């Protein structure tokens, strides 16, 4: 599923510690001596870790609830005909033959890999490069919850999104809205509709559902591959790469098989090296 930061995102602070966390912390406290500086510092550090863990869990639960509510609103927009649905091929025809504007709302990490010729890029969410108290816990949570595998960075909502769209397109424009998988473009359609845009078209399934002949694409990567990354892309274990391997044959698969073997060899070398260093340090201590 496409990772999606929902609107608005409120930084969670001063959240109560859960019952299980409180019990763990209580048992931890009873085993410590309270009158030393090192003990106080350790206690404060562990309390901070518990609080960050609980806040991360609360944040994930809130995201799940927000996503469920958003899906209901988006389904209503489609069901009531307020946003029309296009397949990627229909969107390609509309852009190439009728000159309809295509609004690409993907984040920069996806857009830089591949884009549709003559499209307009205005991301609704973009890569969050800030390092402050509010964003660091989110970055850690995103990495732990699968960012290392998928390569999906932490994203933040662009509060100037509507203003930027308004500079490019009047509200009576027939506007085709697309993203990589179709979720962020639905969020964009909801915002645009509420802002007065009534001729909106949503590309169902996003660019990932498009075939090569559907759209005129530019950029260093295939459009289907623009949303993949991380370890899964390196090893060739994404659905898009599996589909490509089925078409390309063994030559395509051998590249990723060689990478997997290389990962095992490097991991084995690091393990052996760590053992040797451990033995060396042990010999130094015993002599």
C-alpha angles and dihedrals in degrees: 000000000000111000110240131186107210130217124291108016113197118195107240113232135163092017115170116253112250122247094255092048091048091051092049091048092048092053089047092051094051091057095054133080108236101206105070128085094228091051092050091049092049091048092051091048094051091046089053091051091051091049093050091049092051093046089051091052092048090049092053092049091050090050091053092050092046091049092052091051092046092052090056091052092047093048088053091052091054095040093051092048094242088127118034122218125233130180116229089255092052089048089052092052091048092051098042101037104028101029094234113169117252116207113204109201098178122127119261095257089064098036093054091060097053139347140177115258113253093012123134116235118212112149118216088198124023138182111290107225096172121116108202138124093275099048104038095070089049092050091050091048092048092050094047093045093058109296090119089057101039098033090228110151126212110276133202131199117256105229089198093058096107092043091052092049089048090056091056105034134034116227094254092060120123094235126190111205122199143165135170100281105005104256103096091043089057089052088050091049090054092051093045094048092050088049092057106271105135103169100069128152122192122207104227114225091008126237091317089071093053124105122222093258096049098076138020102245133194131187140072098288137045112270092241090058097051093094099050129087146125125067093327091061093045091054094041094240099133122109091243093054093046090054090049091049090054089057100038098044133211096333090066093045094050092064092059093039088057090050091051091050089048091053091052092048093050092047090049092049091050091049093050090045091052090051092051092049090048092051091047092052090046091053091050092052094047092050 
